[in-house]
Amino acid sequence: MLFSITETINQQVISLSGGYLTPFEAEIVSAFTILILSVILGKIVDFVFEKIFMQLAKNTTTDVDDKILAVLKAPIFLTVSLLGLILSLSMITALQGAMSIFINIIKSVLIIIWVVTAAKISKVLIYGVLGKLAAKTETTLDDELMPLFENITKIVLYFIDLAMILKAWNIDVTPLLASAGIVGIAVAFAAQNTIAHIFGGISVYFDKPFKVGDRIQLESGELGDVIDVGIRSTRIQTLDETMIVIPNDKIANSKIINFNAPSPRMNVKINVGVSYGSDVAKVKKTLLKVAKEIPEALKDPEPQVFFTEHGDYSLKFVLITWISNPIQKGVLIDKVNEGIDREFKKAGIHIPFPTQTIYMEKK
């Protein structure tokens, strides 16, 4: 079809010249004319693109479309111009063998231009759309996921680029696809642990069992605060300032107790034993007084005291107080115990210790 079009154009040029031009000269004139027209058309498209589409994009609430159009501006002009160059080279039938090589080179350049353009657009979308959504979270996982998505997209696009270029040169890409599949399988087996960590990190990111700052308890019993959530691992700082680094695939498949979810508020139970014969009402009043004087203890819900058991050596009570954040638990327990010791001494309430009486029979 392209050959018939070029042949028709060449015949028209010879006719317009009154037979003055030879067929080869007519082809050169046609090629040059088409090249000039394609550049002019490219400029017109570029002008319309900038004055209409880019101006419309400025009126939107997001800057993502502005960035995408800015990326597309140059490739669109180059595409129109290079397509005109391909058409103009096709006009020179006398040098068709040499021209086909130049045409394939131009096609390869066009493919590279649009693959690079697609990579730039994907970057804009990843950081402009996904990045803004991820920025609302409080984990550094976002900072690692965005480059990961960007690199995966680039690898896929560059592989497609190579396959399309080979196809443009009429090279069979089937062996390349087969070898890529074998290499992919080998890499997957070699990096299965790393892949498991990455997918574990993605699972933690989307499932959100915890976030940075939460106090959690692992299935193995360790208790600590989440310091960092990465793409491969999560870092937890225990109460004795020890750092625990756990692979995300382990976290994704284990039971986690999050003391900050669904609300950071939690209750703290403190067991107290007093001597038999103590005034129960007085003990309850004293324990409530201690709890209410501690700043960390919430006023709503109010602290409560329950007489729970007649023990072997003491009357047992439990003081229940609420705190706004699990991190305050240690401070609260310390202050409550100090207050109990102080107020019990003032009130004359005694805390017994286990005793045993041994009777010895004399013979």
KELUM-25927 format. One record per residue (C-alpha): residue number from 1; x, y, z. Coordinates in nm, 2 decimals. Each point is the difference from the previous one (the first is absolute). Layout:
! residues N
{k:NUM u:X v:Y w:Z}
...
This chain:
! residues 363
{k:1 u:0.00 v:0.00 w:0.00}
{k:2 u:0.28 v:0.24 w:0.09}
{k:3 u:0.18 v:-0.08 w:-0.33}
{k:4 u:-0.31 v:0.08 w:-0.20}
{k:5 u:-0.04 v:0.33 w:0.19}
{k:6 u:0.36 v:0.10 w:-0.07}
{k:7 u:-0.03 v:-0.10 w:-0.36}
{k:8 u:-0.31 v:0.21 w:-0.04}
{k:9 u:0.17 v:0.30 w:0.16}
{k:10 u:0.31 v:-0.04 w:-0.22}
{k:11 u:-0.21 v:-0.01 w:-0.31}
{k:12 u:-0.18 v:0.32 w:0.10}
{k:13 u:0.33 v:0.18 w:0.05}
{k:14 u:0.13 v:-0.11 w:-0.34}
{k:15 u:-0.33 v:0.11 w:-0.15}
{k:16 u:0.02 v:0.34 w:0.17}
{k:17 u:0.35 v:0.05 w:-0.12}
{k:18 u:-0.11 v:-0.05 w:-0.36}
{k:19 u:0.22 v:-0.30 w:-0.04}
{k:20 u:0.31 v:0.20 w:0.08}
{k:21 u:0.09 v:-0.21 w:0.30}
{k:22 u:0.13 v:-0.35 w:-0.02}
{k:23 u:-0.17 v:-0.27 w:0.22}
{k:24 u:0.29 v:0.01 w:0.25}
{k:25 u:0.00 v:0.38 w:0.01}
{k:26 u:-0.38 v:-0.01 w:0.05}
{k:27 u:0.05 v:-0.24 w:0.30}
{k:28 u:0.26 v:0.24 w:0.15}
{k:29 u:-0.24 v:0.30 w:-0.03}
{k:30 u:-0.29 v:-0.20 w:0.14}
{k:31 u:0.21 v:-0.13 w:0.29}
{k:32 u:0.12 v:0.35 w:0.08}
{k:33 u:-0.35 v:0.15 w:-0.03}
{k:34 u:-0.15 v:-0.26 w:0.23}
{k:35 u:0.28 v:0.05 w:0.26}
{k:36 u:-0.06 v:0.38 w:0.00}
{k:37 u:-0.37 v:-0.05 w:0.04}
{k:38 u:0.04 v:-0.25 w:0.28}
{k:39 u:0.22 v:0.24 w:0.20}
{k:40 u:-0.26 v:0.28 w:-0.06}
{k:41 u:-0.28 v:-0.24 w:0.11}
{k:42 u:0.20 v:-0.09 w:0.30}
{k:43 u:0.04 v:0.36 w:0.10}
{k:44 u:-0.38 v:0.05 w:-0.05}
{k:45 u:-0.07 v:-0.30 w:0.23}
{k:46 u:0.25 v:0.13 w:0.25}
{k:47 u:-0.16 v:0.35 w:0.00}
{k:48 u:-0.35 v:-0.14 w:0.04}
{k:49 u:0.12 v:-0.24 w:0.27}
{k:50 u:0.17 v:0.28 w:0.20}
{k:51 u:-0.27 v:0.27 w:-0.04}
{k:52 u:-0.31 v:-0.21 w:0.05}
{k:53 u:0.07 v:-0.33 w:0.19}
{k:54 u:0.27 v:0.13 w:0.23}
{k:55 u:-0.20 v:0.32 w:0.08}
{k:56 u:-0.31 v:-0.22 w:0.08}
{k:57 u:0.22 v:-0.21 w:0.23}
{k:58 u:0.11 v:0.30 w:0.20}
{k:59 u:-0.36 v:0.06 w:0.10}
{k:60 u:-0.03 v:-0.34 w:0.18}
{k:61 u:0.05 v:-0.06 w:0.37}
{k:62 u:0.29 v:-0.24 w:-0.05}
{k:63 u:0.34 v:0.05 w:-0.16}
{k:64 u:0.02 v:-0.37 w:-0.12}
{k:65 u:-0.16 v:0.08 w:-0.34}
{k:66 u:0.23 v:0.31 w:-0.04}
{k:67 u:0.31 v:-0.23 w:0.05}
{k:68 u:-0.14 v:-0.27 w:-0.24}
{k:69 u:-0.07 v:0.26 w:-0.27}
{k:70 u:0.35 v:0.15 w:0.05}
{k:71 u:0.15 v:-0.34 w:-0.05}
{k:72 u:-0.21 v:-0.07 w:-0.32}
{k:73 u:0.07 v:0.34 w:-0.17}
{k:74 u:0.34 v:-0.08 w:-0.15}
{k:75 u:-0.07 v:-0.36 w:-0.09}
{k:76 u:-0.32 v:0.09 w:-0.19}
{k:77 u:0.19 v:0.26 w:-0.21}
{k:78 u:0.29 v:-0.24 w:-0.07}
{k:79 u:-0.25 v:-0.28 w:-0.09}
{k:80 u:-0.18 v:0.21 w:-0.26}
{k:81 u:0.34 v:0.12 w:-0.15}
{k:82 u:0.16 v:-0.35 w:0.00}
{k:83 u:-0.31 v:-0.16 w:-0.15}
{k:84 u:0.03 v:0.26 w:-0.28}
{k:85 u:0.36 v:-0.09 w:-0.04}
{k:86 u:-0.09 v:-0.36 w:-0.03}
{k:87 u:-0.25 v:0.08 w:-0.27}
{k:88 u:0.24 v:0.23 w:-0.18}
{k:89 u:0.27 v:-0.28 w:0.00}
{k:90 u:-0.26 v:-0.24 w:-0.14}
{k:91 u:-0.04 v:0.23 w:-0.30}
{k:92 u:0.35 v:-0.07 w:-0.12}
{k:93 u:-0.07 v:-0.34 w:-0.16}
{k:94 u:0.33 v:0.00 w:-0.20}
{k:95 u:0.19 v:-0.04 w:0.33}
{k:96 u:-0.25 v:-0.21 w:0.18}
{k:97 u:0.26 v:-0.24 w:0.14}
{k:98 u:0.20 v:0.27 w:0.17}
{k:99 u:-0.32 v:0.19 w:0.10}
{k:100 u:-0.15 v:-0.30 w:0.17}
{k:101 u:0.30 v:-0.01 w:0.24}
{k:102 u:-0.05 v:0.37 w:0.08}
{k:103 u:-0.37 v:-0.06 w:0.05}
{k:104 u:0.07 v:-0.28 w:0.24}
{k:105 u:0.24 v:0.23 w:0.19}
{k:106 u:-0.27 v:0.27 w:0.02}
{k:107 u:-0.26 v:-0.26 w:0.12}
{k:108 u:0.24 v:-0.11 w:0.27}
{k:109 u:0.05 v:0.36 w:0.11}
{k:110 u:-0.37 v:0.05 w:0.02}
{k:111 u:-0.04 v:-0.31 w:0.21}
{k:112 u:0.27 v:0.12 w:0.24}
{k:113 u:-0.16 v:0.34 w:0.02}
{k:114 u:-0.34 v:-0.14 w:0.10}
{k:115 u:0.14 v:-0.25 w:0.24}
{k:116 u:0.19 v:0.27 w:0.18}
{k:117 u:-0.31 v:0.22 w:-0.01}
{k:118 u:-0.21 v:-0.29 w:0.15}
{k:119 u:0.26 v:-0.04 w:0.27}
{k:120 u:-0.01 v:0.37 w:0.09}
{k:121 u:-0.39 v:0.00 w:0.00}
{k:122 u:0.00 v:-0.31 w:0.23}
{k:123 u:0.24 v:0.18 w:0.23}
{k:124 u:-0.24 v:0.30 w:0.01}
{k:125 u:-0.29 v:-0.23 w:0.08}
{k:126 u:0.18 v:-0.20 w:0.26}
{k:127 u:0.13 v:0.30 w:0.20}
{k:128 u:-0.29 v:0.24 w:-0.09}
{k:129 u:-0.29 v:-0.23 w:0.07}
{k:130 u:0.12 v:-0.30 w:0.21}
{k:131 u:0.27 v:0.21 w:0.17}
{k:132 u:-0.26 v:0.25 w:0.13}
{k:133 u:-0.22 v:-0.28 w:0.13}
{k:134 u:0.30 v:-0.16 w:0.16}
{k:135 u:0.11 v:0.32 w:0.16}
{k:136 u:-0.30 v:0.00 w:0.22}
{k:137 u:0.14 v:-0.30 w:0.18}
{k:138 u:0.27 v:0.02 w:0.27}
{k:139 u:0.23 v:-0.27 w:-0.12}
{k:140 u:0.33 v:0.02 w:-0.20}
{k:141 u:-0.13 v:-0.29 w:-0.21}
{k:142 u:-0.15 v:0.26 w:-0.23}
{k:143 u:0.35 v:0.13 w:-0.08}
{k:144 u:0.11 v:-0.35 w:-0.10}
{k:145 u:-0.31 v:-0.11 w:-0.19}
{k:146 u:0.00 v:0.29 w:-0.24}
{k:147 u:0.36 v:-0.06 w:-0.13}
{k:148 u:-0.08 v:-0.38 w:-0.01}
{k:149 u:-0.31 v:0.06 w:-0.22}
{k:150 u:0.19 v:0.24 w:-0.22}
{k:151 u:0.29 v:-0.24 w:-0.05}
{k:152 u:-0.24 v:-0.29 w:-0.08}
{k:153 u:-0.18 v:0.21 w:-0.25}
{k:154 u:0.33 v:0.11 w:-0.17}
{k:155 u:0.11 v:-0.36 w:-0.03}
{k:156 u:-0.32 v:-0.11 w:-0.16}
{k:157 u:0.00 v:0.30 w:-0.24}
{k:158 u:0.36 v:-0.05 w:-0.10}
{k:159 u:-0.06 v:-0.36 w:-0.07}
{k:160 u:-0.30 v:0.09 w:-0.22}
{k:161 u:0.22 v:0.26 w:-0.17}
{k:162 u:0.27 v:-0.26 w:-0.09}
{k:163 u:-0.27 v:-0.24 w:-0.13}
{k:164 u:-0.16 v:0.27 w:-0.22}
{k:165 u:0.34 v:0.12 w:-0.14}
{k:166 u:0.09 v:-0.36 w:-0.09}
{k:167 u:-0.34 v:-0.04 w:-0.16}
{k:168 u:0.05 v:0.32 w:-0.20}
{k:169 u:0.32 v:-0.16 w:-0.14}
{k:170 u:-0.19 v:-0.32 w:-0.08}
{k:171 u:0.19 v:-0.20 w:0.26}
{k:172 u:-0.19 v:-0.29 w:0.16}
{k:173 u:-0.05 v:0.09 w:0.37}
{k:174 u:-0.13 v:-0.35 w:0.10}
{k:175 u:0.34 v:-0.13 w:0.12}
{k:176 u:0.04 v:0.32 w:0.20}
{k:177 u:-0.34 v:-0.04 w:0.17}
{k:178 u:0.08 v:-0.37 w:0.08}
{k:179 u:0.34 v:0.09 w:0.14}
{k:180 u:-0.15 v:0.28 w:0.21}
{k:181 u:-0.25 v:-0.24 w:0.14}
{k:182 u:0.28 v:-0.24 w:0.10}
{k:183 u:0.21 v:0.27 w:0.15}
{k:184 u:-0.31 v:0.14 w:0.19}
{k:185 u:-0.07 v:-0.35 w:0.15}
{k:186 u:0.37 v:-0.03 w:0.11}
{k:187 u:0.00 v:0.35 w:0.15}
{k:188 u:-0.32 v:-0.07 w:0.18}
{k:189 u:0.14 v:-0.32 w:0.16}
{k:190 u:0.33 v:0.17 w:0.09}
{k:191 u:-0.18 v:0.30 w:0.16}
{k:192 u:-0.31 v:-0.17 w:0.15}
{k:193 u:0.09 v:0.12 w:0.35}
{k:194 u:0.04 v:0.36 w:-0.11}
{k:195 u:-0.32 v:-0.02 w:-0.21}
{k:196 u:-0.18 v:-0.14 w:0.31}
{k:197 u:0.12 v:0.29 w:0.21}
{k:198 u:-0.11 v:0.25 w:-0.27}
{k:199 u:-0.35 v:-0.15 w:-0.03}
{k:200 u:-0.01 v:-0.02 w:0.38}
{k:201 u:0.08 v:0.38 w:0.01}
{k:202 u:-0.27 v:0.07 w:-0.25}
{k:203 u:-0.24 v:-0.21 w:0.20}
{k:204 u:0.09 v:0.19 w:0.32}
{k:205 u:-0.04 v:0.33 w:-0.20}
{k:206 u:-0.35 v:-0.07 w:-0.12}
{k:207 u:-0.13 v:-0.20 w:0.30}
{k:208 u:0.14 v:0.26 w:0.25}
{k:209 u:0.01 v:-0.22 w:0.31}
{k:210 u:0.21 v:0.28 w:0.16}
{k:211 u:0.17 v:0.32 w:-0.07}
{k:212 u:0.31 v:0.18 w:0.11}
{k:213 u:-0.03 v:0.10 w:0.37}
{k:214 u:-0.24 v:-0.29 w:0.09}
{k:215 u:0.08 v:-0.22 w:0.30}
{k:216 u:-0.03 v:-0.36 w:-0.11}
{k:217 u:0.06 v:-0.35 w:0.14}
{k:218 u:0.14 v:-0.27 w:-0.22}
{k:219 u:-0.12 v:-0.36 w:0.00}
{k:220 u:0.33 v:-0.09 w:0.15}
{k:221 u:-0.07 v:0.23 w:0.30}
{k:222 u:0.22 v:0.30 w:-0.07}
{k:223 u:-0.16 v:0.33 w:0.08}
{k:224 u:0.11 v:0.33 w:-0.16}
{k:225 u:-0.07 v:0.31 w:-0.21}
{k:226 u:0.01 v:-0.01 w:-0.38}
{k:227 u:0.28 v:0.22 w:-0.12}
{k:228 u:0.01 v:-0.07 w:-0.37}
{k:229 u:-0.20 v:-0.20 w:-0.26}
{k:230 u:0.22 v:-0.07 w:-0.30}
{k:231 u:-0.05 v:-0.20 w:-0.32}
{k:232 u:0.19 v:-0.30 w:0.13}
{k:233 u:-0.02 v:0.03 w:0.38}
{k:234 u:-0.16 v:0.17 w:0.30}
{k:235 u:0.20 v:0.15 w:0.29}
{k:236 u:-0.13 v:-0.01 w:0.35}
{k:237 u:0.16 v:0.16 w:0.30}
{k:238 u:-0.06 v:-0.19 w:0.32}
{k:239 u:-0.06 v:0.16 w:0.34}
{k:240 u:0.37 v:-0.07 w:0.10}
{k:241 u:0.12 v:0.20 w:-0.31}
{k:242 u:0.08 v:-0.31 w:-0.21}
{k:243 u:-0.07 v:0.00 w:-0.37}
{k:244 u:-0.18 v:-0.30 w:-0.15}
{k:245 u:0.01 v:-0.04 w:-0.38}
{k:246 u:-0.27 v:-0.23 w:-0.14}
{k:247 u:-0.04 v:-0.11 w:-0.37}
{k:248 u:-0.34 v:0.12 w:-0.12}
{k:249 u:-0.10 v:-0.35 w:-0.13}
{k:250 u:0.03 v:-0.12 w:0.37}
{k:251 u:-0.22 v:0.29 w:0.12}
{k:252 u:-0.26 v:-0.05 w:-0.28}
{k:253 u:-0.04 v:-0.36 w:0.12}
{k:254 u:0.00 v:0.04 w:0.37}
{k:255 u:-0.23 v:0.12 w:0.28}
{k:256 u:0.06 v:0.36 w:0.10}
{k:257 u:-0.15 v:0.18 w:0.30}
{k:258 u:-0.03 v:0.37 w:-0.07}
{k:259 u:-0.07 v:0.19 w:0.32}
{k:260 u:-0.07 v:0.32 w:-0.20}
{k:261 u:-0.29 v:-0.15 w:-0.20}
{k:262 u:-0.28 v:0.06 w:-0.04}
{k:263 u:0.07 v:0.27 w:0.25}
{k:264 u:0.32 v:0.08 w:0.18}
{k:265 u:-0.19 v:0.02 w:0.33}
{k:266 u:0.05 v:-0.30 w:0.22}
{k:267 u:-0.07 v:-0.11 w:0.36}
{k:268 u:0.27 v:-0.10 w:0.25}
{k:269 u:-0.08 v:-0.24 w:0.28}
{k:270 u:0.20 v:0.01 w:0.32}
{k:271 u:-0.05 v:-0.28 w:0.26}
{k:272 u:0.03 v:0.09 w:0.37}
{k:273 u:-0.02 v:-0.22 w:0.31}
{k:274 u:-0.07 v:0.13 w:0.35}
{k:275 u:-0.01 v:-0.16 w:0.34}
{k:276 u:-0.30 v:-0.19 w:0.13}
{k:277 u:-0.20 v:0.23 w:0.23}
{k:278 u:0.06 v:0.31 w:-0.22}
{k:279 u:-0.30 v:0.23 w:-0.06}
{k:280 u:-0.11 v:-0.09 w:-0.36}
{k:281 u:-0.17 v:0.33 w:-0.06}
{k:282 u:0.30 v:0.19 w:0.12}
{k:283 u:0.23 v:-0.21 w:-0.23}
{k:284 u:-0.22 v:0.08 w:-0.30}
{k:285 u:-0.01 v:0.37 w:0.09}
{k:286 u:0.37 v:0.02 w:0.04}
{k:287 u:0.08 v:-0.18 w:-0.33}
{k:288 u:-0.25 v:0.23 w:-0.19}
{k:289 u:0.17 v:0.31 w:0.16}
{k:290 u:0.34 v:-0.12 w:-0.13}
{k:291 u:-0.13 v:-0.06 w:-0.35}
{k:292 u:-0.18 v:0.33 w:-0.03}
{k:293 u:0.31 v:0.20 w:0.11}
{k:294 u:0.22 v:-0.14 w:-0.29}
{k:295 u:0.00 v:0.22 w:-0.31}
{k:296 u:0.04 v:-0.29 w:-0.24}
{k:297 u:-0.32 v:-0.17 w:0.12}
{k:298 u:-0.30 v:0.10 w:-0.20}
{k:299 u:-0.30 v:0.16 w:0.17}
{k:300 u:-0.24 v:-0.16 w:-0.25}
{k:301 u:-0.03 v:-0.29 w:0.04}
{k:302 u:0.05 v:0.04 w:0.38}
{k:303 u:0.23 v:-0.23 w:0.19}
{k:304 u:-0.17 v:-0.29 w:0.17}
{k:305 u:0.08 v:-0.24 w:0.29}
{k:306 u:-0.13 v:-0.35 w:0.05}
{k:307 u:0.03 v:-0.23 w:0.29}
{k:308 u:0.09 v:-0.32 w:-0.19}
{k:309 u:0.09 v:-0.28 w:0.25}
{k:310 u:0.07 v:-0.12 w:0.35}
{k:311 u:0.35 v:-0.12 w:-0.06}
{k:312 u:0.21 v:-0.23 w:0.21}
{k:313 u:0.19 v:0.28 w:0.17}
{k:314 u:-0.19 v:0.32 w:-0.10}
{k:315 u:-0.32 v:0.16 w:-0.13}
{k:316 u:0.06 v:0.06 w:-0.37}
{k:317 u:-0.11 v:0.31 w:-0.19}
{k:318 u:0.05 v:0.11 w:-0.36}
{k:319 u:0.04 v:0.37 w:-0.10}
{k:320 u:-0.10 v:0.07 w:-0.36}
{k:321 u:0.11 v:0.33 w:-0.16}
{k:322 u:-0.01 v:0.12 w:-0.36}
{k:323 u:0.28 v:0.17 w:-0.19}
{k:324 u:-0.01 v:0.19 w:-0.33}
{k:325 u:0.31 v:-0.18 w:-0.15}
{k:326 u:0.16 v:-0.34 w:0.07}
{k:327 u:0.34 v:0.17 w:0.03}
{k:328 u:-0.12 v:0.15 w:0.33}
{k:329 u:-0.06 v:-0.34 w:0.16}
{k:330 u:0.34 v:-0.03 w:0.17}
{k:331 u:-0.01 v:0.35 w:0.14}
{k:332 u:-0.35 v:-0.05 w:0.13}
{k:333 u:0.08 v:-0.32 w:0.18}
{k:334 u:0.30 v:0.16 w:0.16}
{k:335 u:-0.20 v:0.30 w:0.13}
{k:336 u:-0.29 v:-0.22 w:0.11}
{k:337 u:0.23 v:-0.22 w:0.21}
{k:338 u:0.17 v:0.29 w:0.15}
{k:339 u:-0.33 v:0.16 w:0.09}
{k:340 u:-0.13 v:-0.33 w:0.15}
{k:341 u:0.30 v:-0.04 w:0.22}
{k:342 u:-0.03 v:0.36 w:0.12}
{k:343 u:-0.37 v:0.01 w:0.05}
{k:344 u:-0.02 v:-0.34 w:0.17}
{k:345 u:0.25 v:0.11 w:0.26}
{k:346 u:-0.20 v:0.31 w:0.07}
{k:347 u:-0.32 v:-0.20 w:0.03}
{k:348 u:0.15 v:-0.28 w:0.20}
{k:349 u:-0.08 v:-0.26 w:-0.26}
{k:350 u:0.25 v:-0.28 w:0.00}
{k:351 u:0.12 v:-0.22 w:-0.29}
{k:352 u:0.07 v:-0.34 w:0.14}
{k:353 u:0.27 v:-0.24 w:-0.12}
{k:354 u:-0.04 v:-0.38 w:0.00}
{k:355 u:0.06 v:-0.16 w:0.34}
{k:356 u:0.01 v:-0.36 w:0.12}
{k:357 u:-0.05 v:-0.12 w:0.36}
{k:358 u:0.19 v:-0.31 w:0.09}
{k:359 u:-0.11 v:-0.20 w:0.31}
{k:360 u:0.25 v:-0.24 w:0.14}
{k:361 u:-0.11 v:-0.27 w:0.23}
{k:362 u:0.22 v:-0.07 w:0.30}
{k:363 u:0.05 v:-0.36 w:0.09}
